[in-house]
Amino acid sequence: MNDEALIPPSPAEEDHLRRAAADEDALSPAGRDPIALFREWMLQAIAADPDLANAMSLATVDADGLPDCRMVLLKGVDAGGFVFYTNIESAKGVELAANPKAALCFHWKALGRQVRVRGDVEAVSEADADAYFATRARSAQIGAWASDQSRPLPDGRALERRVVAAGLRFGVRRVPRPPHWSGYRVRPTSIEFWRERAFRLHERLVYERDGQGWTTRRLFP
Protein backbone atom coordinates (compact mmCIF):
# COMPACT_ATOMS: atom_id res chain seq x y z
CA MET A 1 0.00 0.00 0.00
CA ASN A 2 1.35 3.41 -0.97
CA ASP A 3 1.70 6.03 1.70
CA GLU A 4 1.39 9.31 -0.15
CA ALA A 5 2.29 11.24 2.99
CA LEU A 6 5.88 9.98 2.61
CA ILE A 7 6.31 11.43 -0.89
CA PRO A 8 6.83 15.20 -1.25
CA PRO A 9 4.47 16.87 -3.75
CA SER A 10 5.76 17.86 -7.17
CA PRO A 11 6.85 21.50 -7.48
CA ALA A 12 4.10 23.96 -8.37
CA GLU A 13 4.31 26.03 -11.56
CA GLU A 14 5.37 29.11 -9.62
CA ASP A 15 8.27 27.13 -8.13
CA HIS A 16 9.49 26.16 -11.60
CA LEU A 17 9.16 29.73 -12.85
CA ARG A 18 10.99 31.21 -9.87
CA ARG A 19 13.94 28.83 -10.22
CA ALA A 20 14.15 29.16 -13.99
CA ALA A 21 14.28 32.95 -13.83
CA ALA A 22 17.27 32.79 -11.48
CA ASP A 23 19.10 30.16 -13.55
CA GLU A 24 18.41 31.04 -17.16
CA ASP A 25 22.02 31.21 -18.34
CA ALA A 26 23.35 28.12 -16.56
CA LEU A 27 23.90 26.11 -19.75
CA SER A 28 24.16 28.83 -22.37
CA PRO A 29 27.94 28.62 -23.08
CA ALA A 30 27.79 25.10 -24.56
CA GLY A 31 31.34 25.23 -25.91
CA ARG A 32 33.10 25.54 -22.59
CA ASP A 33 35.15 22.77 -20.99
CA PRO A 34 32.82 20.45 -19.02
CA ILE A 35 35.18 20.17 -16.05
CA ALA A 36 35.22 23.95 -15.74
CA LEU A 37 31.42 23.99 -15.92
CA PHE A 38 31.21 21.24 -13.30
CA ARG A 39 33.51 23.15 -10.96
CA GLU A 40 31.33 26.24 -11.37
CA TRP A 41 28.21 24.26 -10.53
CA MET A 42 29.94 22.58 -7.58
CA LEU A 43 30.92 25.94 -6.09
CA GLN A 44 27.31 27.08 -6.37
CA ALA A 45 26.15 23.81 -4.79
CA ILE A 46 28.58 24.30 -1.90
CA ALA A 47 27.18 27.78 -1.34
CA ALA A 48 23.63 26.37 -1.31
CA ASP A 49 24.30 23.24 0.79
CA PRO A 50 27.90 22.87 2.00
CA ASP A 51 27.29 19.61 3.88
CA LEU A 52 26.02 17.57 0.93
CA ALA A 53 27.34 19.29 -2.17
CA ASN A 54 30.03 16.66 -2.87
CA ALA A 55 27.78 13.64 -2.24
CA MET A 56 27.40 11.48 -5.34
CA SER A 57 25.93 8.13 -6.22
CA LEU A 58 28.45 5.62 -7.55
CA ALA A 59 27.18 2.82 -9.78
CA THR A 60 29.21 -0.30 -10.57
CA VAL A 61 28.35 -3.76 -11.88
CA ASP A 62 28.88 -7.06 -10.05
CA ALA A 63 30.05 -10.40 -11.44
CA ASP A 64 26.50 -11.31 -12.48
CA GLY A 65 26.00 -8.04 -14.37
CA LEU A 66 23.68 -6.68 -11.69
CA PRO A 67 24.08 -2.93 -11.09
CA ASP A 68 25.17 -1.82 -7.63
CA CYS A 69 24.77 1.75 -6.36
CA ARG A 70 25.77 3.64 -3.21
CA MET A 71 26.55 7.17 -2.05
CA VAL A 72 30.17 8.25 -1.73
CA LEU A 73 31.93 11.61 -1.45
CA LEU A 74 33.79 13.38 -4.23
CA LYS A 75 37.28 14.25 -2.97
CA GLY A 76 38.86 15.77 -6.04
CA VAL A 77 38.14 16.84 -9.61
CA ASP A 78 40.48 18.02 -12.34
CA ALA A 79 41.13 17.46 -16.02
CA GLY A 80 41.94 13.83 -15.20
CA GLY A 81 38.57 13.05 -13.69
CA PHE A 82 36.57 12.61 -10.49
CA VAL A 83 38.28 11.13 -7.42
CA PHE A 84 36.89 9.24 -4.41
CA TYR A 85 38.46 7.02 -1.73
CA THR A 86 37.39 3.74 -0.18
CA ASN A 87 38.36 0.29 1.07
CA ILE A 88 39.52 -1.45 -2.10
CA GLU A 89 38.41 -4.82 -0.67
CA SER A 90 34.82 -3.59 -0.32
CA ALA A 91 32.07 -4.58 -2.73
CA LYS A 92 32.73 -1.53 -4.89
CA GLY A 93 36.46 -2.23 -4.91
CA VAL A 94 35.96 -5.86 -5.95
CA GLU A 95 33.52 -4.84 -8.67
CA LEU A 96 35.83 -2.14 -10.01
CA ALA A 97 38.77 -4.56 -10.07
CA ALA A 98 36.74 -6.92 -12.29
CA ASN A 99 35.09 -4.23 -14.43
CA PRO A 100 36.82 -0.83 -14.13
CA LYS A 101 33.95 1.30 -15.36
CA ALA A 102 31.51 3.39 -13.33
CA ALA A 103 28.78 6.00 -13.39
CA LEU A 104 28.34 8.94 -11.02
CA CYS A 105 25.33 11.14 -10.33
CA PHE A 106 25.23 14.45 -8.47
CA HIS A 107 21.83 15.85 -7.55
CA TRP A 108 21.50 19.36 -6.12
CA LYS A 109 17.81 19.75 -5.39
CA ALA A 110 18.19 23.27 -4.01
CA LEU A 111 19.57 24.38 -7.39
CA GLY A 112 17.37 22.20 -9.58
CA ARG A 113 20.44 20.64 -11.18
CA GLN A 114 21.94 17.23 -11.81
CA VAL A 115 25.21 16.01 -13.31
CA ARG A 116 25.77 12.48 -14.60
CA VAL A 117 29.24 11.09 -15.34
CA ARG A 118 30.21 7.85 -17.07
CA GLY A 119 33.72 6.60 -17.67
CA ASP A 120 36.64 4.29 -17.09
CA VAL A 121 38.12 3.90 -13.63
CA GLU A 122 41.75 3.79 -12.54
CA ALA A 123 43.51 3.72 -9.18
CA VAL A 124 45.02 6.96 -7.89
CA SER A 125 48.75 7.01 -7.20
CA GLU A 126 50.13 5.77 -3.88
CA ALA A 127 51.36 9.31 -3.20
CA ASP A 128 47.89 10.77 -3.76
CA ALA A 129 46.27 8.14 -1.53
CA ASP A 130 48.83 8.77 1.22
CA ALA A 131 48.38 12.53 0.99
CA TYR A 132 44.60 12.36 1.26
CA PHE A 133 44.63 9.76 4.04
CA ALA A 134 46.86 12.05 6.10
CA THR A 135 44.17 14.76 6.01
CA ARG A 136 41.47 12.52 7.51
CA ALA A 137 40.45 12.76 11.15
CA ARG A 138 42.33 10.30 13.33
CA SER A 139 39.09 8.49 14.19
CA ALA A 140 38.44 7.97 10.48
CA GLN A 141 41.99 6.70 10.00
CA ILE A 142 41.51 4.18 12.83
CA GLY A 143 38.17 3.17 11.35
CA ALA A 144 39.82 2.40 8.01
CA TRP A 145 42.01 -0.17 9.78
CA ALA A 146 39.17 -1.61 11.85
CA SER A 147 36.44 -2.17 9.26
CA ASP A 148 36.26 -5.09 6.82
CA GLN A 149 33.93 -3.04 4.68
CA SER A 150 31.07 -4.91 2.95
CA ARG A 151 31.88 -8.20 4.69
CA PRO A 152 29.76 -9.96 7.34
CA LEU A 153 29.86 -8.50 10.87
CA PRO A 154 30.15 -11.32 13.44
CA ASP A 155 28.17 -9.48 16.12
CA GLY A 156 26.98 -6.01 17.08
CA ARG A 157 30.13 -5.15 19.05
CA ALA A 158 32.75 -6.56 16.69
CA LEU A 159 33.50 -3.24 15.01
CA GLU A 160 33.84 -1.39 18.33
CA ARG A 161 36.30 -4.02 19.58
CA ARG A 162 38.36 -3.69 16.44
CA VAL A 163 38.38 0.11 16.70
CA VAL A 164 39.69 -0.18 20.26
CA ALA A 165 42.32 -2.70 19.17
CA ALA A 166 43.48 -0.47 16.33
CA GLY A 167 43.61 2.53 18.63
CA LEU A 168 45.79 0.64 21.09
CA ARG A 169 48.00 -0.62 18.27
CA PHE A 170 48.91 2.87 17.09
CA GLY A 171 48.71 4.69 20.42
CA VAL A 172 49.78 8.28 19.89
CA ARG A 173 51.79 7.47 16.78
CA ARG A 174 50.85 8.56 13.27
CA VAL A 175 48.31 6.25 11.69
CA PRO A 176 49.60 5.05 8.30
CA ARG A 177 47.33 4.35 5.37
CA PRO A 178 46.15 0.71 5.34
CA PRO A 179 47.24 -1.31 2.29
CA HIS A 180 43.56 -2.07 1.58
CA TRP A 181 42.53 1.60 1.47
CA SER A 182 43.06 3.82 -1.57
CA GLY A 183 41.32 5.92 -4.17
CA TYR A 184 39.87 5.76 -7.65
CA ARG A 185 39.61 8.23 -10.47
CA VAL A 186 36.67 8.12 -12.86
CA ARG A 187 37.96 9.33 -16.21
CA PRO A 188 34.84 10.64 -17.92
CA THR A 189 33.84 9.56 -21.39
CA SER A 190 30.60 11.52 -21.04
CA ILE A 191 29.28 14.22 -18.69
CA GLU A 192 25.64 15.26 -18.79
CA PHE A 193 24.36 18.49 -17.23
CA TRP A 194 20.64 18.69 -16.41
CA ARG A 195 18.85 21.87 -15.42
CA GLU A 196 15.28 22.19 -14.21
CA ARG A 197 13.14 24.62 -16.20
CA ALA A 198 9.56 25.80 -16.07
CA PHE A 199 6.75 23.64 -17.46
CA ARG A 200 9.09 20.62 -17.39
CA LEU A 201 11.01 21.93 -20.37
CA HIS A 202 14.17 20.78 -18.64
CA GLU A 203 17.53 21.28 -20.30
CA ARG A 204 20.04 18.47 -20.93
CA LEU A 205 23.50 19.09 -22.35
CA VAL A 206 25.85 16.13 -22.90
CA TYR A 207 29.60 16.38 -23.40
CA GLU A 208 31.19 13.31 -24.99
CA ARG A 209 34.90 12.62 -25.18
CA ASP A 210 36.32 12.98 -28.69
CA GLY A 211 40.05 12.35 -28.67
CA GLN A 212 41.57 15.07 -26.52
CA GLY A 213 38.47 17.27 -26.77
CA TRP A 214 34.73 17.14 -26.36
CA THR A 215 31.66 17.22 -28.55
CA THR A 216 28.29 18.39 -27.26
CA ARG A 217 24.70 17.55 -28.01
CA ARG A 218 21.39 18.42 -26.42
CA LEU A 219 18.74 15.85 -25.46
CA PHE A 220 15.00 15.93 -24.98
CA PRO A 221 14.20 15.96 -21.25
Summary of the structure (lengths in Angstrom):
residues: 221
radius of gyration: 20.3
end to end distance: 30.1
largest distance: 59.7
contacts: 565
relative contact order: 0.17
helix: 32%
strand: 33%
